[in-house]
Amino acid sequence: MTRQEEFIQQNFRPVPKTGVIFVMHEAQKHGYYTGHPEWANLGQGAPETHALEGAPDRLGALSIDPTVSEYSPVSGAWELRAAVAELYNQRYRRGLKSQYTAENVAISPGGRSGLTRVAASLDSVNLGHFLPDYTAYEELLDLFRAFVPIPIALPRESGFQMSSEQLRREIIGRGLGAILISNPCNPTGHVISGPALQGWVDTCRELNCAFILDEFYAHYLYGSPDDPPSQSAAACVEDVNKDQVVIIDGLTKNWRYPGLRISWTLAPKAIIERIGSAGSFLDGGATHPVQRGIIPLLGKSWADREARAIRQHFQPKRDLMVQSLTGLGLDLKAGAVPQGAFYCFPELSGLPEPIRDGMAFFRKALEFNVICVPGVFFDVNPGQRRRIPSRLNPYVRLSFGPTLAEVQRGLTQIKAMIESI
C-alpha cells in the first residue's frame, strides 16, 4: 500500500456504488456507451425523454434572466411552491376543506436531495423500510444516525405486497415512528392504491407514524384509459397540517426531465420548515432559473396530458416485456405483474443453472450487450448489518423505460443468451 493509499484509507470511508451506478460502470468495461446501437440498456431507471403522442410539447429552452440568477430561497421559489400546491389540490383535494399552500411545499435539486433532506430531518425514531425497494435508500439510511432503520421483508408469495392490517402489526410490533416506501414501487411495479392506500394513511394517522412516500412513478399506472391519470396519497390526507404524510416527487420520472434536477416535498408546514433548514446545509437549494422556467409544466391540464400519454406509450412496452419474459421462463409470480413504474422484477429459478442467480444473469447478459440490475441491490441493507445471504439473489430488475426498439432488442438478446446455455 502506498503512502497516499494509506492516507486515504485512514481518512475517508469506502462509499459503495448504488446498484445502477455499479451495473453501468461494469457495462462500460464491456464497451457500452449511451446510444450504442448494439446494446440494450434495461438497467438504468430512466424514461424516454422525447415527444410522445398526445403529450404536451417538450420544454425546449429556458430563459435566464440575470435579475433572478441570485440564490433561490432554500425551500424553493415561492411561485413554484404555490404551483405544486395548486396542482395537488386540483388533482386530489377538490371539495376538501383542508388545502395545500406554498408553505406545505419545499423544492429540492433532485429526488435524492429531497429524500436526503427528509432523512436529515428525522429524529430518533425507528424508521421502517421495505424489502425490496429502491437501491439508493441503502446508503441514505446508513448516513444519518439519529434514526434506526428497521427492515420489513415483504412476502415473495404475494408478489411483495402487504395489507394495512399487516402494516399495523409491523408498526406496533417494531415500535415504528416512520415508514418509507416507494409507491409505485421500484423495482416490483406494485401499486398501493384506492382503499388500500387510504388504509395505510389511516393506520399511520391512528398510530402516530409518519408516512414518507416516494411517488416518483405516480404517472406510470397501467389499466383502463378511463382510470385517473395519476395518483397520490395526498388524496387520503384529512388535514394537510396534521397528518404526518410526507410526499416526494419531481420532474425526473413523471415529467420525463431527469436532467433538470427538480423535486418537491409536500408535508405539514412544521415538517417543511425542518426540511428547509436541512437543505440549508445539505444542498443550498435548487437552481433558480430552472425553477421559474418549469412552472407551466405544473398546470393540471399539462400534467394530466403528460400522464395519459405516458400510460398510452408505456403500457404496450410493459405488456411486451411481461409476455416475453414469461415465455422465456422468467417467473412473474401471481400479483407481481407491474401495475406501475417501468420495471419487471422476475425470479430466475426456472432458468438453466448458470443464470439462476441475479448477479450471474447480469454478468452473462453483458456478454450479449444487455444491461440489467441484480436483485440483491434492492435488498436494502444499511451498513450491511444483515449477514445472511440475500433472498433476492434469484431476481433481476429489467426496465422498459427505453424506446420500444431498444426494449425489443434487449428481449431478443436475452432470448439468445438463454438459448446459448
C-alpha positions as CSV (number, residue, x, y, z in Angstrom):
1,M,0.0,0.0,0.0
2,T,1.4,3.4,-1.0
3,R,1.5,6.3,1.5
4,Q,-1.3,8.0,-0.4
5,E,-3.5,4.9,-0.4
6,E,-2.8,4.5,3.4
7,F,-3.7,8.2,4.0
8,I,-7.0,7.8,2.0
9,Q,-7.9,4.6,3.9
10,Q,-7.3,6.3,7.2
11,N,-9.3,9.4,6.5
12,F,-12.0,8.5,4.0
13,R,-14.6,5.7,4.3
14,P,-15.4,3.5,1.3
15,V,-18.6,4.7,-0.3
16,P,-20.4,1.9,-2.2
17,K,-21.9,2.5,-5.6
18,T,-25.7,2.2,-5.9
19,G,-26.9,-0.7,-8.0
20,V,-27.4,1.3,-11.2
21,I,-24.1,3.0,-11.0
22,F,-22.4,-0.3,-10.5
23,V,-24.0,-2.0,-13.4
24,M,-23.4,0.9,-15.7
25,H,-19.7,1.0,-14.7
26,E,-19.4,-2.7,-15.5
27,A,-21.2,-2.3,-18.8
28,Q,-18.8,0.4,-19.9
29,K,-15.9,-2.0,-19.3
30,H,-17.6,-4.3,-21.9
31,G,-17.9,-1.4,-24.5
32,Y,-21.2,0.2,-23.7
33,Y,-21.8,3.8,-24.3
34,T,-25.0,5.9,-24.3
35,G,-26.7,5.4,-27.7
36,H,-24.7,2.3,-28.7
37,P,-26.8,0.7,-31.5
38,E,-26.0,-2.9,-30.4
39,W,-26.7,-2.5,-26.7
40,A,-30.0,-2.6,-24.8
41,N,-29.8,-0.6,-21.5
42,L,-32.6,-2.3,-19.5
43,G,-30.8,-1.4,-16.3
44,Q,-30.8,2.3,-15.8
45,G,-34.0,3.7,-14.4
46,A,-34.6,6.4,-17.0
47,P,-37.7,7.1,-19.2
48,E,-37.7,8.1,-22.8
49,T,-37.4,11.9,-22.9
50,H,-38.5,12.6,-26.5
51,A,-42.0,13.8,-27.6
52,L,-44.9,11.3,-27.0
53,E,-48.1,11.2,-29.0
54,G,-50.8,13.1,-27.1
55,A,-48.3,14.7,-24.6
56,P,-47.7,18.4,-24.4
57,D,-44.8,19.9,-26.3
58,R,-41.4,19.3,-24.7
59,L,-39.7,22.1,-22.9
60,G,-37.1,23.2,-25.4
61,A,-35.5,26.2,-23.8
62,L,-35.1,28.0,-20.5
63,S,-34.7,31.8,-20.3
64,I,-32.2,33.0,-17.8
65,D,-33.0,36.5,-16.5
66,P,-29.9,37.9,-14.7
67,T,-32.2,39.6,-12.2
68,V,-33.3,36.1,-10.9
69,S,-29.9,34.4,-11.1
70,E,-29.2,35.0,-7.4
71,Y,-29.6,32.2,-4.9
72,S,-33.1,30.8,-4.7
73,P,-34.7,30.5,-1.2
74,V,-33.5,27.1,0.2
75,S,-37.1,25.9,0.3
76,G,-37.6,27.0,-3.3
77,A,-39.1,29.8,-5.4
78,W,-42.4,30.8,-3.9
79,E,-44.2,30.8,-7.3
80,L,-43.1,27.2,-7.9
81,R,-44.1,26.1,-4.4
82,A,-47.5,27.6,-5.0
83,A,-47.9,25.9,-8.4
84,V,-47.1,22.5,-6.9
85,A,-49.6,23.0,-4.1
86,E,-52.3,24.1,-6.6
87,L,-51.6,21.0,-8.8
88,Y,-52.2,18.7,-5.8
89,N,-55.3,20.5,-4.7
90,Q,-56.8,20.4,-8.2
91,R,-55.9,16.7,-8.8
92,Y,-56.5,15.2,-5.4
93,R,-58.3,17.5,-3.0
94,R,-61.2,19.1,-4.8
95,G,-64.0,19.9,-2.4
96,L,-62.0,19.1,0.7
97,K,-61.7,21.8,3.4
98,S,-58.0,21.3,4.1
99,Q,-55.9,22.5,1.1
100,Y,-52.2,22.6,0.5
101,T,-50.4,26.0,0.2
102,A,-46.9,27.1,-0.8
103,E,-46.0,26.7,2.9
104,N,-46.6,22.9,2.5
105,V,-44.0,22.6,-0.3
106,A,-40.2,22.5,-0.4
107,I,-38.3,22.4,-3.6
108,S,-35.0,20.4,-3.8
109,P,-32.3,19.9,-6.5
110,G,-33.4,16.4,-7.5
111,G,-35.1,13.4,-5.9
112,R,-32.1,12.1,-3.9
113,S,-31.7,15.5,-2.5
114,G,-35.4,15.6,-1.5
115,L,-35.1,12.2,0.2
116,T,-31.9,13.2,1.9
117,R,-33.5,16.4,3.4
118,V,-36.3,14.3,4.8
119,A,-33.9,11.7,6.3
120,A,-31.8,14.5,7.8
121,S,-34.9,15.9,9.5
122,L,-35.9,12.7,11.2
123,D,-35.4,12.4,15.0
124,S,-34.5,9.3,17.0
125,V,-37.3,7.0,15.7
126,N,-37.4,3.5,14.3
127,L,-37.8,4.0,10.5
128,G,-39.4,1.1,8.7
129,H,-38.3,0.4,5.2
130,F,-39.3,-2.4,2.9
131,L,-37.5,-5.2,1.1
132,P,-37.3,-5.0,-1.9
133,D,-37.2,-1.2,-2.5
134,Y,-35.2,1.5,-4.3
135,T,-31.4,0.8,-4.2
136,A,-30.4,4.3,-3.3
137,Y,-32.2,4.1,0.1
138,E,-29.4,1.9,1.4
139,E,-26.6,4.5,1.8
140,L,-29.2,7.2,2.6
141,L,-30.5,5.1,5.6
142,D,-26.9,4.5,6.8
143,L,-25.7,8.1,6.5
144,F,-27.8,9.7,9.3
145,R,-27.6,8.1,12.7
146,A,-30.4,9.9,14.5
147,F,-33.0,7.2,13.4
148,V,-32.8,3.4,13.4
149,P,-33.6,1.8,10.0
150,I,-35.8,-1.3,10.5
151,P,-36.2,-3.7,7.5
152,I,-39.6,-5.1,6.7
153,A,-39.4,-8.1,4.4
154,L,-42.4,-8.2,2.0
155,P,-43.6,-11.7,1.3
156,R,-42.5,-13.1,-2.0
157,E,-45.5,-15.4,-2.3
158,S,-47.9,-12.4,-2.6
159,G,-45.7,-10.6,-5.2
160,F,-44.1,-8.4,-2.4
161,Q,-47.4,-6.9,-1.2
162,M,-48.6,-6.0,2.3
163,S,-52.1,-5.2,3.7
164,S,-52.8,-2.3,6.0
165,E,-53.5,-4.9,8.8
166,Q,-50.1,-6.3,8.3
167,L,-48.7,-2.8,8.3
168,R,-50.4,-2.2,11.7
169,R,-48.8,-5.2,13.2
170,E,-45.4,-4.1,11.9
171,I,-45.8,-0.6,13.3
172,I,-46.9,-1.8,16.7
173,G,-44.5,-4.8,17.0
174,R,-41.4,-2.9,15.9
175,G,-42.3,0.4,17.5
176,L,-42.0,2.4,14.2
177,G,-42.2,6.1,14.3
178,A,-41.9,6.5,10.5
179,I,-42.4,4.4,7.3
180,L,-40.5,5.0,4.0
181,I,-41.8,3.4,0.8
182,S,-41.8,4.0,-3.0
183,N,-45.3,3.9,-4.5
184,P,-45.5,2.7,-7.3
185,C,-42.6,0.5,-6.2
186,N,-39.2,0.4,-7.7
187,P,-38.4,-2.4,-8.5
188,T,-41.6,-4.5,-8.4
189,G,-44.0,-2.1,-10.0
190,H,-46.6,-2.9,-7.3
191,V,-49.0,0.0,-6.6
192,I,-50.9,0.6,-3.3
193,S,-54.0,2.5,-4.4
194,G,-57.6,3.2,-3.7
195,P,-59.0,1.8,-0.4
196,A,-55.7,0.0,0.3
197,L,-53.7,3.3,0.2
198,Q,-56.4,5.0,2.3
199,G,-56.0,2.2,4.8
200,W,-52.2,2.8,5.0
201,V,-52.7,6.5,5.6
202,D,-55.4,5.9,8.2
203,T,-53.3,3.3,10.0
204,C,-50.3,5.7,10.2
205,R,-52.5,8.5,11.4
206,E,-54.1,6.4,14.1
207,L,-50.7,5.0,15.3
208,N,-48.9,8.4,15.0
209,C,-46.4,7.1,12.5
210,A,-45.0,9.4,9.8
211,F,-45.7,8.1,6.3
212,I,-43.0,9.0,3.8
213,L,-43.9,8.2,0.2
214,D,-41.6,8.4,-2.8
215,E,-44.1,9.0,-5.6
216,F,-41.7,9.4,-8.5
217,Y,-43.6,7.0,-10.7
218,A,-47.2,8.2,-10.0
219,H,-47.8,8.9,-13.7
220,Y,-46.9,5.3,-14.7
221,L,-50.1,3.5,-13.9
222,Y,-51.4,0.7,-16.1
223,G,-55.1,0.0,-16.6
224,S,-58.1,1.4,-18.3
225,P,-57.8,4.7,-20.3
226,D,-60.8,5.8,-18.1
227,D,-58.7,5.5,-14.9
228,P,-57.4,8.7,-13.3
229,P,-54.2,9.8,-15.0
230,S,-52.2,9.8,-11.7
231,Q,-52.5,9.0,-8.0
232,S,-51.1,10.3,-4.7
233,A,-51.5,9.7,-1.0
234,A,-52.4,13.5,-0.9
235,A,-56.0,12.4,-1.7
236,C,-56.1,10.4,1.5
237,V,-55.0,13.1,3.9
238,E,-57.6,14.6,6.3
239,D,-55.7,17.7,7.4
240,V,-52.6,18.7,5.4
241,N,-51.0,20.3,8.5
242,K,-51.8,17.5,11.0
243,D,-51.4,14.2,9.1
244,Q,-47.8,13.2,9.1
245,V,-47.8,12.3,5.4
246,V,-44.7,13.3,3.5
247,I,-44.8,13.1,-0.3
248,I,-41.7,13.4,-2.6
249,D,-42.0,13.7,-6.3
250,G,-40.4,15.7,-9.2
251,L,-39.7,16.2,-12.8
252,T,-37.3,13.2,-13.1
253,K,-39.7,10.4,-14.0
254,N,-43.3,11.7,-14.1
255,W,-42.5,14.7,-16.3
256,R,-39.5,12.9,-18.0
257,Y,-37.0,15.6,-17.4
258,P,-34.3,13.8,-15.3
259,G,-31.6,16.3,-16.2
260,L,-33.4,19.3,-14.8
261,R,-32.9,18.0,-11.3
262,I,-36.0,19.5,-9.7
263,S,-38.1,17.7,-7.0
264,W,-40.6,18.7,-4.4
265,T,-41.8,17.6,-1.0
266,L,-45.3,18.1,0.4
267,A,-45.9,17.8,4.1
268,P,-47.3,19.7,7.1
269,K,-45.9,23.2,7.4
270,A,-43.9,22.3,10.5
271,I,-42.2,19.5,8.7
272,I,-41.5,21.7,5.7
273,E,-39.7,24.2,7.9
274,R,-37.4,21.5,9.2
275,I,-36.8,20.2,5.7
276,G,-35.8,23.7,4.5
277,S,-33.4,24.0,7.4
278,A,-31.8,20.7,6.4
279,G,-31.5,21.9,2.9
280,S,-29.5,25.0,4.0
281,F,-26.5,22.8,4.9
282,L,-27.1,19.8,2.6
283,D,-27.5,21.4,-0.8
284,G,-28.3,25.1,-0.6
285,G,-31.4,24.9,-2.9
286,A,-32.3,24.2,-6.5
287,T,-31.3,26.3,-9.5
288,H,-33.3,29.5,-9.5
289,P,-33.8,30.0,-13.3
290,V,-34.9,26.4,-13.8
291,Q,-37.5,26.6,-11.1
292,R,-39.1,29.6,-12.7
293,G,-38.9,28.1,-16.2
294,I,-40.8,24.9,-15.3
295,I,-43.9,26.5,-13.7
296,P,-46.1,26.0,-16.8
297,L,-45.4,22.2,-16.6
298,L,-47.2,22.1,-13.3
299,G,-50.6,23.2,-14.7
300,K,-53.2,20.4,-14.2
301,S,-54.1,20.2,-17.9
302,W,-50.4,19.9,-18.9
303,A,-49.6,17.4,-16.2
304,D,-52.7,15.2,-16.9
305,R,-51.9,15.1,-20.7
306,E,-48.4,14.0,-19.9
307,A,-49.6,11.3,-17.6
308,R,-52.1,9.9,-20.1
309,A,-49.6,9.9,-22.9
310,I,-47.2,8.0,-20.6
311,R,-49.8,5.3,-20.0
312,Q,-50.7,5.0,-23.7
313,H,-47.0,4.7,-24.6
314,F,-45.6,2.6,-21.8
315,Q,-48.3,0.1,-21.3
316,P,-47.6,-1.7,-24.6
317,K,-44.0,-1.9,-23.7
318,R,-44.9,-3.4,-20.3
319,D,-47.2,-6.0,-21.9
320,L,-44.4,-6.9,-24.4
321,M,-41.8,-7.4,-21.6
322,V,-44.2,-9.4,-19.4
323,Q,-45.2,-11.7,-22.2
324,S,-41.6,-12.2,-23.4
325,L,-40.1,-12.8,-20.0
326,T,-42.9,-15.3,-19.1
327,G,-42.3,-17.1,-22.4
328,L,-38.6,-17.4,-21.6
329,G,-39.1,-19.0,-18.2
330,L,-38.6,-15.9,-16.0
331,D,-41.2,-16.1,-13.3
332,L,-43.5,-13.2,-12.6
333,K,-45.5,-14.7,-9.7
334,A,-49.2,-14.0,-9.2
335,G,-49.7,-10.4,-8.3
336,A,-46.2,-9.4,-9.5
337,V,-47.0,-8.2,-13.0
338,P,-46.1,-4.4,-12.7
339,Q,-49.1,-2.2,-12.2
340,G,-47.0,0.9,-12.2
341,A,-43.4,2.3,-12.7
342,F,-41.5,0.8,-15.7
343,Y,-39.8,-2.3,-14.3
344,C,-40.3,-6.0,-14.2
345,F,-38.7,-7.9,-11.3
346,P,-38.8,-11.6,-12.3
347,E,-37.5,-14.6,-10.4
348,L,-34.9,-16.7,-12.2
349,S,-35.4,-20.1,-10.6
350,G,-36.8,-21.6,-13.8
351,L,-33.8,-20.8,-15.9
352,P,-30.7,-23.0,-16.6
353,E,-28.5,-23.4,-13.5
354,P,-25.7,-21.0,-14.5
355,I,-28.0,-18.0,-14.7
356,R,-30.5,-18.6,-11.8
357,D,-28.6,-16.1,-9.7
358,G,-29.2,-12.4,-10.4
359,M,-25.5,-11.4,-10.4
360,A,-24.7,-14.4,-12.7
361,F,-27.6,-13.4,-15.0
362,F,-26.3,-9.8,-15.1
363,R,-22.7,-10.8,-16.0
364,K,-23.9,-13.2,-18.7
365,A,-26.2,-10.6,-20.1
366,L,-23.3,-8.2,-20.5
367,E,-21.8,-10.7,-23.0
368,F,-25.0,-10.3,-25.0
369,N,-24.9,-6.5,-24.8
370,V,-27.8,-6.2,-22.3
371,I,-27.8,-4.3,-19.0
372,C,-30.0,-5.3,-16.1
373,V,-29.7,-4.9,-12.3
374,P,-29.3,-7.9,-10.0
375,G,-32.0,-8.3,-7.4
376,V,-29.6,-8.2,-4.4
377,F,-29.2,-4.4,-4.8
378,F,-32.8,-4.0,-3.8
379,D,-32.4,-5.9,-0.6
380,V,-31.8,-2.6,1.2
381,N,-29.2,-3.3,3.9
382,P,-27.9,-0.1,5.6
383,G,-24.4,-0.6,7.0
384,Q,-24.5,-4.3,5.8
385,R,-25.9,-5.2,9.3
386,R,-27.7,-8.3,8.0
387,R,-25.1,-11.0,7.3
388,I,-27.3,-13.7,5.9
389,P,-27.5,-14.4,2.1
390,S,-30.0,-12.2,0.3
391,R,-33.3,-13.8,-0.5
392,L,-33.4,-11.5,-3.6
393,N,-30.3,-13.2,-5.2
394,P,-32.6,-15.1,-7.7
395,Y,-34.1,-11.9,-9.1
396,V,-33.2,-9.2,-11.6
397,R,-34.8,-5.8,-12.5
398,L,-35.4,-5.2,-16.2
399,S,-36.6,-1.7,-17.3
400,F,-39.0,-1.0,-20.1
401,G,-38.1,2.7,-19.8
402,P,-36.1,2.9,-23.0
403,T,-37.6,3.1,-26.5
404,L,-39.7,0.2,-27.8
405,A,-36.9,-0.7,-30.3
406,E,-34.4,-0.9,-27.5
407,V,-36.7,-3.0,-25.3
408,Q,-37.3,-5.4,-28.2
409,R,-33.6,-5.6,-28.9
410,G,-32.9,-6.4,-25.2
411,L,-35.5,-9.1,-25.1
412,T,-34.2,-10.7,-28.3
413,Q,-30.7,-10.7,-26.9
414,I,-31.8,-12.2,-23.6
415,K,-33.6,-15.0,-25.5
416,A,-30.3,-15.7,-27.4
417,M,-28.4,-15.7,-24.1
418,I,-30.8,-18.3,-22.5
419,E,-30.7,-20.5,-25.6
420,S,-26.9,-20.4,-25.6
421,I,-26.7,-22.2,-22.3
